[in-house]
Amino acid sequence: MYIMPFDPRLDTPRGARKPRPRTDDAPDSVCRTILDAASEAFAEKGYAATTVATIAQRAGLPKSNVHYYFKSKENIYAKVLEDIAPSYLSACMPSLDDDETPIEALTQTLIRMIRLFERQPCASKVFMAELREGARRLPREFFARWTTQTQQSLAGIRQWVDRGLLAPIDPEHALLTIWAIAQSCVSRGWQLPGLRSEAMDYDIAVSNAARLLLSGLAPAGRAAR
C-alpha cells in the first residue's frame, strides 16, 4: 500500500528554460548538470515526451556527451529517481521516536518535506509522477521499504490517536494532509502566478503551515502552540 500526496501535473513550472552553461569538465559535475536538466524536462514534459536531445539542450551539452555518460533516456530517468527516492522517503514519514511528541514529530515531517521540495522541486515531482503511475521503474527494494514504512507510520499515528495524543483523525488522511500542505507551500506560486514573489520566504511558509497542522491535529482541550 502507498499513498499519493497530489497530482504532480498541477504544479509543473511553465515556460522554456535557458540552457545551462557548462562550467566544469569534471565527470561528476557534468553528470550533475545532466541530471538537473533531466529533472526539469521530466517534470515539465513527462517521461514519454522528453528526449535525450531536450535534456542535452537544457544542459548546454552536445547530445553525444549525454549519451556518453548515461547511454539512454531510461538510464537518466532511473538515476533521477535513484537520487531523490531516499530523501523523499526519509522526509515524508514521521519519526516514531519517543523523544518527540506526536505533534512535534508530524510538524517535523511537514518541515522536512517543505525543505526537500524547496531544494529539489523538479526531481520531487518526477518521483511522485512515477509513484502515481504505479512505480514501475522504481527498484523493488525501495518499493518494499516504502510499503513497510508507510504501514509503520500509519500504525504509529493510529496509536497516538487511540492514546488521546492526537485529534481523532484517520491516519491516512493525516499523512495526506501533511503532504498536501507541504506541497502547497512550494507550488502555490506555479498554480497562482500572481501570488508568488521572486524571493518567497520559506521560513514564513513553514511557520504558517506548522500552525495549521498544530491547530488541526491537537487533541481536544489542548491549545495549539
Sine and cosine of phi, psi and omega as CSV:
sin_phi,cos_phi,sin_psi,cos_psi,sin_omega,cos_omega
0.00,0.00,0.67,-0.74,0.14,-0.99
-0.59,-0.80,0.35,-0.94,-0.09,-1.00
-0.88,-0.48,0.74,-0.67,0.00,-1.00
-0.99,-0.14,0.78,-0.62,-0.08,-1.00
-0.97,0.25,-0.56,0.83,-0.03,-1.00
-0.14,-0.99,0.13,-0.99,0.02,-1.00
-1.00,0.03,0.92,-0.38,-0.07,-1.00
-0.92,0.40,-0.23,0.97,0.02,-1.00
-0.94,0.35,-0.30,0.96,-0.07,-1.00
-0.98,0.18,-0.26,0.97,-0.15,-0.99
-0.72,-0.69,0.41,0.91,0.07,-1.00
-0.97,0.26,0.66,-0.75,-0.03,-1.00
-0.91,0.41,0.54,-0.84,-0.03,-1.00
-0.98,-0.20,0.37,-0.93,0.08,-1.00
1.00,-0.05,0.49,-0.87,0.00,-1.00
-0.97,0.26,0.47,-0.89,0.03,-1.00
-0.96,-0.27,0.52,-0.85,0.06,-1.00
-0.96,0.27,0.64,-0.77,0.03,-1.00
-0.87,0.50,0.59,-0.81,0.05,-1.00
-0.98,0.18,0.69,-0.73,0.12,-0.99
-0.95,0.32,0.55,-0.84,0.05,-1.00
-0.99,0.12,0.89,-0.45,-0.12,-0.99
-0.94,-0.33,-0.15,0.99,-0.09,-1.00
-0.47,-0.88,0.73,-0.68,-0.04,-1.00
-1.00,0.01,-0.03,1.00,0.00,-1.00
-0.90,0.43,0.67,-0.74,-0.05,-1.00
-0.81,0.58,-0.69,0.73,-0.01,-1.00
-0.88,0.48,-0.64,0.77,0.00,-1.00
-0.92,0.38,-0.65,0.76,0.02,-1.00
-0.91,0.42,-0.70,0.72,0.02,-1.00
-0.88,0.48,-0.66,0.75,0.02,-1.00
-0.90,0.44,-0.65,0.76,0.03,-1.00
-0.88,0.47,-0.68,0.73,0.01,-1.00
-0.90,0.44,-0.71,0.71,-0.04,-1.00
-0.92,0.39,-0.62,0.79,0.05,-1.00
-0.90,0.44,-0.69,0.73,0.03,-1.00
-0.91,0.42,-0.63,0.77,0.00,-1.00
-0.91,0.42,-0.65,0.76,0.02,-1.00
-0.86,0.52,-0.69,0.72,0.02,-1.00
-0.89,0.46,-0.72,0.70,-0.05,-1.00
-0.91,0.41,-0.72,0.70,0.01,-1.00
-0.90,0.44,-0.63,0.78,0.00,-1.00
-0.91,0.41,-0.62,0.78,-0.07,-1.00
-0.99,0.12,-0.66,0.75,-0.15,-0.99
-0.97,-0.25,-0.33,0.94,-0.12,-0.99
1.00,0.02,0.25,-0.97,-0.07,-1.00
-0.91,0.42,-0.75,0.66,-0.12,-0.99
-0.89,0.46,-0.62,0.78,-0.09,-1.00
-1.00,0.09,-0.16,0.99,-0.01,-1.00
-1.00,0.04,0.70,-0.72,0.03,-1.00
-0.88,-0.48,0.28,-0.96,0.07,-1.00
-0.89,0.46,-0.58,0.82,0.03,-1.00
-0.89,0.46,-0.65,0.76,0.04,-1.00
-0.89,0.46,-0.71,0.71,0.00,-1.00
-0.89,0.46,-0.69,0.72,0.00,-1.00
-0.88,0.47,-0.67,0.74,0.00,-1.00
-0.89,0.46,-0.70,0.71,0.00,-1.00
-0.92,0.40,-0.53,0.85,-0.01,-1.00
-0.99,0.15,-0.22,0.98,-0.05,-1.00
0.95,0.33,0.57,0.82,-0.06,-1.00
-0.78,-0.63,0.43,-0.90,0.14,-0.99
-0.90,0.44,0.54,-0.84,0.02,-1.00
-0.85,0.53,-0.58,0.82,-0.01,-1.00
-0.89,0.46,-0.55,0.83,0.04,-1.00
-0.92,0.40,-0.65,0.76,0.02,-1.00
-0.89,0.45,-0.69,0.72,0.03,-1.00
-0.90,0.43,-0.55,0.83,-0.01,-1.00
-0.89,0.46,-0.67,0.74,-0.08,-1.00
-1.00,0.10,-0.51,0.86,-0.13,-0.99
-0.80,-0.60,-0.15,0.99,0.09,-1.00
0.94,0.33,-0.65,0.76,-0.08,-1.00
-0.39,-0.92,0.28,-0.96,0.09,-1.00
-0.88,0.47,-0.62,0.79,0.00,-1.00
-0.86,0.51,-0.66,0.75,0.02,-1.00
-0.92,0.40,-0.62,0.78,0.03,-1.00
-0.90,0.44,-0.72,0.69,-0.03,-1.00
-0.88,0.47,-0.69,0.73,0.00,-1.00
-0.88,0.48,-0.62,0.79,-0.01,-1.00
-0.94,0.33,-0.61,0.79,0.07,-1.00
-0.86,0.51,-0.72,0.70,0.02,-1.00
-0.90,0.43,-0.68,0.73,-0.02,-1.00
-0.88,0.48,-0.61,0.80,-0.02,-1.00
-0.94,0.35,-0.66,0.76,-0.13,-0.99
-1.00,-0.02,-0.43,0.90,-0.13,-0.99
-0.84,0.54,-0.76,0.65,-0.02,-1.00
-0.89,0.46,-0.63,0.77,0.01,-1.00
-0.91,0.41,-0.65,0.76,0.00,-1.00
-0.91,0.41,-0.70,0.71,-0.03,-1.00
-0.90,0.44,-0.65,0.76,0.02,-1.00
-0.91,0.41,-0.58,0.81,-0.06,-1.00
-0.97,0.25,-0.60,0.80,-0.22,-0.98
-1.00,0.00,-0.10,1.00,0.00,-1.00
-0.96,-0.27,0.80,-0.60,-0.01,-1.00
-0.92,0.38,0.55,-0.84,0.09,-1.00
-0.95,0.30,0.65,-0.76,0.05,-1.00
-0.97,-0.26,0.35,0.94,0.00,-1.00
-0.93,0.36,0.72,-0.70,-0.03,-1.00
-0.94,0.35,-0.22,0.97,0.00,-1.00
-0.95,0.31,-0.28,0.96,0.00,-1.00
-0.92,-0.39,0.58,-0.81,0.14,-0.99
-0.96,0.29,0.34,-0.94,0.04,-1.00
-0.82,0.57,-0.68,0.74,0.00,-1.00
-0.90,0.44,-0.68,0.74,0.03,-1.00
-0.89,0.45,-0.68,0.74,-0.02,-1.00
-0.89,0.45,-0.69,0.72,-0.01,-1.00
-0.95,0.32,-0.58,0.82,0.05,-1.00
-0.91,0.42,-0.66,0.75,0.04,-1.00
-0.90,0.43,-0.55,0.83,0.09,-1.00
-0.88,0.47,-0.71,0.70,0.03,-1.00
-0.86,0.51,-0.72,0.69,-0.04,-1.00
-0.91,0.42,-0.68,0.74,0.01,-1.00
-0.88,0.48,-0.65,0.76,0.00,-1.00
-0.92,0.39,-0.68,0.73,0.03,-1.00
-0.86,0.50,-0.69,0.72,0.00,-1.00
-0.91,0.41,-0.61,0.79,0.03,-1.00
-0.91,0.42,-0.72,0.69,0.02,-1.00
-0.89,0.45,-0.55,0.83,0.03,-1.00
-0.92,0.40,-0.68,0.73,-0.06,-1.00
-0.97,0.23,-0.64,0.77,-0.11,-0.99
-0.71,-0.70,0.90,0.43,-0.08,-1.00
-0.90,0.44,-0.66,0.75,-0.07,-1.00
-0.95,0.30,-0.72,0.69,0.02,-1.00
-0.88,0.48,-0.59,0.81,0.03,-1.00
-0.89,0.46,-0.67,0.74,0.00,-1.00
-0.93,0.38,-0.61,0.79,0.05,-1.00
-0.87,0.49,-0.71,0.71,-0.02,-1.00
-0.89,0.46,-0.71,0.71,-0.03,-1.00
-0.95,0.32,-0.51,0.86,0.10,-0.99
-0.90,0.44,-0.62,0.78,0.04,-1.00
-0.90,0.43,-0.67,0.74,0.06,-1.00
-0.87,0.49,-0.69,0.72,-0.04,-1.00
-0.88,0.47,-0.51,0.86,-0.03,-1.00
-1.00,-0.03,0.18,0.98,0.09,-1.00
0.96,-0.29,0.01,1.00,0.06,-1.00
0.84,0.54,0.59,0.81,-0.06,-1.00
-0.93,0.37,-0.45,0.89,-0.05,-1.00
-0.99,-0.14,0.04,1.00,0.05,-1.00
-1.00,0.09,0.60,-0.80,0.05,-1.00
-0.86,0.51,0.57,-0.82,-0.04,-1.00
-0.87,0.49,-0.58,0.82,-0.03,-1.00
-0.92,0.40,-0.55,0.84,0.04,-1.00
-0.94,0.35,-0.69,0.73,-0.03,-1.00
-0.89,0.45,-0.61,0.80,0.05,-1.00
-0.90,0.43,-0.66,0.75,0.03,-1.00
-0.90,0.43,-0.67,0.74,0.02,-1.00
-0.85,0.53,-0.75,0.66,-0.02,-1.00
-0.88,0.48,-0.72,0.70,-0.02,-1.00
-0.89,0.46,-0.73,0.68,-0.04,-1.00
-0.93,0.37,-0.56,0.83,0.05,-1.00
-0.90,0.44,-0.71,0.70,0.01,-1.00
-0.89,0.46,-0.65,0.76,0.04,-1.00
-0.90,0.44,-0.66,0.75,0.00,-1.00
-0.91,0.42,-0.69,0.73,0.02,-1.00
-0.90,0.44,-0.64,0.76,0.02,-1.00
-0.91,0.42,-0.63,0.78,0.02,-1.00
-0.91,0.42,-0.69,0.73,0.02,-1.00
-0.91,0.42,-0.66,0.75,0.02,-1.00
-0.88,0.48,-0.63,0.78,0.03,-1.00
-0.92,0.40,-0.65,0.76,0.04,-1.00
-0.88,0.48,-0.66,0.75,0.03,-1.00
-0.90,0.44,-0.72,0.70,-0.01,-1.00
-0.88,0.48,-0.53,0.85,-0.01,-1.00
-1.00,0.07,-0.01,1.00,0.00,-1.00
0.98,0.20,0.28,0.96,-0.02,-1.00
-1.00,0.03,-0.22,0.98,0.07,-1.00
-0.71,-0.70,0.37,-0.93,0.10,-1.00
-0.87,0.49,0.46,-0.89,-0.01,-1.00
-0.94,0.34,1.00,-0.08,-0.05,-1.00
-0.70,-0.71,0.53,-0.85,0.06,-1.00
-0.90,0.43,0.78,-0.62,-0.05,-1.00
-0.84,0.54,-0.63,0.78,0.02,-1.00
-0.90,0.44,-0.66,0.75,0.03,-1.00
-0.90,0.43,-0.58,0.81,0.02,-1.00
-0.88,0.47,-0.74,0.67,0.01,-1.00
-0.90,0.43,-0.69,0.73,0.02,-1.00
-0.86,0.51,-0.66,0.76,-0.01,-1.00
-0.92,0.40,-0.69,0.72,0.03,-1.00
-0.87,0.50,-0.72,0.69,-0.02,-1.00
-0.91,0.42,-0.63,0.77,-0.01,-1.00
-0.93,0.38,-0.65,0.76,0.04,-1.00
-0.90,0.45,-0.69,0.72,0.01,-1.00
-0.86,0.52,-0.73,0.68,-0.02,-1.00
-0.90,0.43,-0.63,0.78,-0.06,-1.00
-0.91,0.42,-0.48,0.88,0.00,-1.00
-0.90,0.43,-0.50,0.87,-0.06,-1.00
-0.99,-0.15,-0.62,0.79,-0.16,-0.99
-1.00,-0.04,-0.11,0.99,-0.11,-0.99
-0.87,0.50,-0.54,0.84,0.00,-1.00
-0.93,0.36,-0.50,0.87,0.04,-1.00
-0.97,0.25,-0.55,0.84,0.00,-1.00
-0.99,0.17,-0.56,0.83,0.00,-1.00
-0.80,-0.60,0.99,0.11,-0.15,-0.99
-0.81,0.58,-0.55,0.84,-0.04,-1.00
-0.96,0.28,-0.15,0.99,-0.09,-1.00
-1.00,0.01,-0.51,0.86,-0.14,-0.99
-1.00,-0.04,0.76,-0.65,0.08,-1.00
-1.00,0.07,0.17,-0.99,0.00,-1.00
-0.91,0.41,-0.51,0.86,-0.03,-1.00
-0.82,-0.58,0.98,0.19,0.01,-1.00
-0.91,0.41,0.70,-0.71,0.02,-1.00
-1.00,0.07,0.99,-0.16,-0.06,-1.00
-0.94,0.33,-0.43,0.90,0.06,-1.00
-0.89,0.46,-0.65,0.76,0.04,-1.00
-0.92,0.39,-0.66,0.75,0.02,-1.00
-0.87,0.50,-0.69,0.73,0.02,-1.00
-0.89,0.45,-0.70,0.71,-0.02,-1.00
-0.88,0.48,-0.72,0.70,-0.01,-1.00
-0.91,0.42,-0.67,0.74,0.00,-1.00
-0.91,0.42,-0.66,0.75,0.02,-1.00
-0.90,0.44,-0.61,0.79,0.02,-1.00
-0.90,0.43,-0.66,0.75,0.05,-1.00
-0.88,0.47,-0.67,0.74,-0.02,-1.00
-0.90,0.43,-0.72,0.69,-0.01,-1.00
-0.88,0.48,-0.66,0.75,-0.03,-1.00
-0.91,0.42,-0.59,0.81,-0.07,-1.00
-0.99,0.12,-0.49,0.87,-0.12,-0.99
-0.97,-0.24,-0.19,0.98,0.01,-1.00
-0.89,0.45,0.69,-0.72,0.01,-1.00
-0.90,0.43,0.37,-0.93,-0.04,-1.00
-0.84,0.55,0.68,-0.73,0.04,-1.00
1.00,0.08,-0.05,1.00,0.01,-1.00
-0.91,-0.41,0.89,-0.45,-0.06,-1.00
-0.95,0.32,0.64,-0.77,0.08,-1.00
-0.95,0.30,0.62,-0.78,-0.02,-1.00
-0.99,0.11,0.00,0.00,0.00,0.00
